[in-house]
Amino acid sequence: MALVKLGQLQGNALIVGASRGIGLEFVRQLSRNDQIERLYAACRSPETATELLKLAEQEPKLQLLPLDVTEEAQIQSAIGHIQTQTPQLHAVINCVGLLHDGDFQPEKGLRQIDTEKLLRYFQVNSISAILLAKHLVPLFKHTQPSLLATLSAKVGSIEDNQIGGWYGYRASKAAQNMLMKNAAIEYKRSCPNTIIAQLHPGTTDTQLSQPFQRNVPPEKLFSTERTVTQLLDVLAGLSITDSGNFWSWNGDRLPW
Ligand SMILES: NC(=O)c1ccc[n+]([C@@H]2O[C@H](COP(=O)([O-])OP(=O)(O)OC[C@H]3O[C@@H](n4cnc5c(N)ncnc54)[C@H](OP(=O)(O)O)[C@@H]3O)[C@@H](O)[C@H]2O)c1
């Protein structure tokens, strides 16, 4: 039997971490896709997400939802709100991520290891991803092909780690990968038509990478437009047997 590829995303989609960067660009590209019926964009403060607000003014199918993914109650209430409108989601792309925030900077060495810092990395980058997988189950219990993609990072690959540093970010992405791999195994039983995909976007010109772009050659620093186009191509080629893997922007499978 031929395996059905996911193809172009269609149906109802939710982008989490949609205020800026890669998440905002997913919203932009999916809002132009006529196959997408309902498009939900979640972020901490939609009322100050200027670009997202502009898009929502132009695009009737786009709805903004307030969501801080570190608060499980907010995940429940955002998903509860979606359930009042539809029983099904076909694509969820979680673009939430934390690398730095003001004085909060990635560790260069062991001297900078700090419990609170590590906990914050794990809370935003790892725990939120699996809480989403937990609460999304009812919306994926349908028979159409669907997708739960989470933005990870190649620096979270344990095998690929050559240069060290960035303890909290690397470890929280490795933990995210393990949590989502586990979810993929359970989803095979509970949501057998949902593909779980971990994605490395490549270095992309956003607020997250901005302080670390100096040594990146221009051809290796992607615009958000390019990154999202590439990731949508990778996703389109996936079928259900690909669930539970870690993909790079060019379609290569990355080592855990
Ligand atoms: N850019 C790169 O080069 C690169 C490379 C590898 C992997 N990645 C990964 O790709 C993903 C997207 O990164 P990006 O470059 O687009 O970063 P970005 O521009 O900094 O955007 C990060 C997003 O995460 C959201 N966020 C942070 N904490 C949150 C929370 N507690 N609750 C809800 N949303 C929260 C931010 O929303 P607020 O507006 O609410 O802060 C923002 O929308 C991340 O997972 C990142 O690790 C990026």
The ligand as an SDF file (V2000), in Angstrom:
LIG
                    3D

 48 52  0  0  0  0  0  0  0  0999 V2000
   16.4060   31.5650   14.7390 N   0  0  0  0  0  0  0  0  0  0  0  0
   17.2650   30.5410   14.6900 C   0  0  0  0  0  0  0  0  0  0  0  0
   18.3710   30.6660   14.1460 O   0  0  0  0  0  0  0  0  0  0  0  0
   16.8920   29.2160   15.2750 C   0  0  0  0  0  0  0  0  0  0  0  0
   17.8030   28.1490   15.1300 C   0  0  0  0  0  0  0  0  0  0  0  0
   17.4800   26.9110   15.6590 C   0  0  0  0  0  0  0  0  0  0  0  0
   16.2720   26.7310   16.3060 C   0  0  0  0  0  0  0  0  0  0  0  0
   15.3990   27.7840   16.4520 N   0  0  0  0  0  0  0  0  0  0  0  0
   14.1370   27.5330   17.1690 C   0  0  0  0  0  0  0  0  0  0  0  0
   13.0440   27.9900   16.3760 O   0  0  0  0  0  0  0  0  0  0  0  0
   11.9800   28.4300   17.2270 C   0  0  0  0  0  0  0  0  0  0  0  0
   11.5480   29.8340   16.8190 C   0  0  0  0  0  0  0  0  0  0  0  0
   12.6380   30.7130   17.0570 O   0  0  0  0  0  0  0  0  0  0  0  0
   12.7150   32.2000   16.4950 P   0  0  0  0  0  0  0  0  0  0  0  0
   14.0520   32.3450   15.9260 O   0  0  0  0  0  0  0  0  0  0  0  0
   11.5110   32.5130   15.7070 O   0  0  0  0  0  0  0  0  0  0  0  0
   12.6980   32.9990   17.8970 O   0  0  0  0  0  0  0  0  0  0  0  0
   12.0630   34.3920   18.3220 P   0  0  0  0  0  0  0  0  0  0  0  0
   11.9490   35.3160   17.1920 O   0  0  0  0  0  0  0  0  0  0  0  0
   12.8110   34.7980   19.5350 O   0  0  0  0  0  0  0  0  0  0  0  0
   10.5760   33.9450   18.7440 O   0  0  0  0  0  0  0  0  0  0  0  0
   10.3820   33.1450   19.8620 C   0  0  0  0  0  0  0  0  0  0  0  0
    8.9050   32.9940   20.0930 C   0  0  0  0  0  0  0  0  0  0  0  0
    8.7130   32.2500   21.2980 O   0  0  0  0  0  0  0  0  0  0  0  0
    7.7100   32.9160   22.0540 C   0  0  0  0  0  0  0  0  0  0  0  0
    7.7740   32.6340   23.4720 N   0  0  0  0  0  0  0  0  0  0  0  0
    8.8370   32.7090   24.3080 C   0  0  0  0  0  0  0  0  0  0  0  0
    8.4820   32.3730   25.5460 N   0  0  0  0  0  0  0  0  0  0  0  0
    7.1590   32.0790   25.4980 C   0  0  0  0  0  0  0  0  0  0  0  0
    6.1840   31.6480   26.4450 C   0  0  0  0  0  0  0  0  0  0  0  0
    6.4930   31.4750   27.7290 N   0  0  0  0  0  0  0  0  0  0  0  0
    4.9110   31.4220   26.0350 N   0  0  0  0  0  0  0  0  0  0  0  0
    4.5700   31.6120   24.7390 C   0  0  0  0  0  0  0  0  0  0  0  0
    5.4420   32.0160   23.7930 N   0  0  0  0  0  0  0  0  0  0  0  0
    6.7100   32.2480   24.1840 C   0  0  0  0  0  0  0  0  0  0  0  0
    7.9390   34.3720   21.7530 C   0  0  0  0  0  0  0  0  0  0  0  0
    6.7750   35.0830   22.0690 O   0  0  0  0  0  0  0  0  0  0  0  0
    6.7430   36.4120   22.9700 P   0  0  0  0  0  0  0  0  0  0  0  0
    6.5050   37.5010   21.9920 O   0  0  0  0  0  0  0  0  0  0  0  0
    5.5910   36.1820   23.8640 O   0  0  0  0  0  0  0  0  0  0  0  0
    8.0560   36.5400   23.6870 O   0  0  0  0  0  0  0  0  0  0  0  0
    8.2020   34.3250   20.2570 C   0  0  0  0  0  0  0  0  0  0  0  0
    6.9940   34.2930   19.5370 O   0  0  0  0  0  0  0  0  0  0  0  0
   12.5080   28.3200   18.6640 C   0  0  0  0  0  0  0  0  0  0  0  0
   12.0810   27.0960   19.2110 O   0  0  0  0  0  0  0  0  0  0  0  0
   14.0130   28.2980   18.4790 C   0  0  0  0  0  0  0  0  0  0  0  0
   14.6570   27.6240   19.5360 O   0  0  0  0  0  0  0  0  0  0  0  0
   15.6810   29.0240   15.9390 C   0  0  0  0  0  0  0  0  0  0  0  0
  1  2  1  0
  2  3  2  0
  2  4  1  0
  4  5  1  0
  4 48  2  0
  5  6  2  0
  6  7  1  0
  7  8  2  0
  8  9  1  0
  8 48  1  0
  9 10  1  0
  9 46  1  0
 10 11  1  0
 11 12  1  0
 11 44  1  0
 12 13  1  0
 13 14  1  0
 14 15  2  0
 14 16  1  0
 14 17  1  0
 17 18  1  0
 18 19  2  0
 18 20  1  0
 18 21  1  0
 21 22  1  0
 22 23  1  0
 23 24  1  0
 23 42  1  0
 24 25  1  0
 25 26  1  0
 25 36  1  0
 26 27  1  0
 26 35  1  0
 27 28  2  0
 28 29  1  0
 29 30  1  0
 29 35  2  0
 30 31  1  0
 30 32  2  0
 32 33  1  0
 33 34  2  0
 34 35  1  0
 36 37  1  0
 36 42  1  0
 37 38  1  0
 38 39  2  0
 38 40  1  0
 38 41  1  0
 42 43  1  0
 44 45  1  0
 44 46  1  0
 46 47  1  0
M  CHG  2   8   1  16  -1
M  END
$$$$
